[in-house]
Amino acid sequence: MNCLTKTEEAASSQGNTVKVLPEKRAVDRLLAQLDQLAENSDHLFKKSFGEFESNGQGYSMPRYVYLGPKGGGDTIRIGIFAAIHGDEPEGTLALTRLVSVLEKNPELAKGYCLFLYPVCNPTGFEDNTRYSRSGKDLNREFWNGSLEPEVKLLETEIWTHAFDGIINLHTDNTSDGIYGYVSGAVLSENLLEPALREAEQFLPRNAQRQIDGFAAQNGIIAQCLNGVLKAPLNLNRPPFEITLETPQRASLHRQVEAFSIALQTILVEYRYLMAIAQNI
Ligand SMILES: [Zn+2]
């Protein structure tokens, strides 16, 4: 793979001294396994959804769509977003893990169309920073007229697909256990609780009464900061919204498995709740 930036290439081809930049992490490499899964799958499709420039370098926003076997009712659309903080690639790896589980057992995704956004902050991932290269915490920029291209592209996605559910994957380097935030539809909490319970096979739950400055109960926080990635306000039918946070200091393997089982649990539980609702 070509590791030079365009500027470096230009400099070296002109015979100038190349300024050695800190080593950048390659998004392509992080996504290689997902790409391979997509190539061999009848269910998973790679569909990048937008391009933007940062310091003269072009980026595209990766997106994968997993179309499960047809269910009984309307197709349920879920958006799952990872690495909006560039230094949290655990969520990206968890999406790869989830897809490999679904490939072996597509029935888990029966009735679903999953929109997977494995790297919402490509420049931050490359630089291994929470912020994007423009210095913004992208997860504080939603629905407030942000000019950040990643945010505008993601807002369009959220608006266009009118998701039934939005799930954010984050990691927290100050927590010793897994926990989550709920907002949107009231049933979000009924999805997060069983998801955390299953995840406890791999990670302890954060049982503190205060997490990240918020009141928490059994690892569940029912508040959220302004500007986080979520649906726009005042929708007639708001989606369920769940943010999962794994303890970043725990082993990567455990974080990935905890995310994966939590996501599978949410899919199973939501389909079950929708089936009940339709029969009432
Ligand atoms: Zn985060």
Residues whose N, C-alpha, C, O or C-beta is under 5 A from the ligand:
A	BS01	ZN	H85 E88 H170 T171
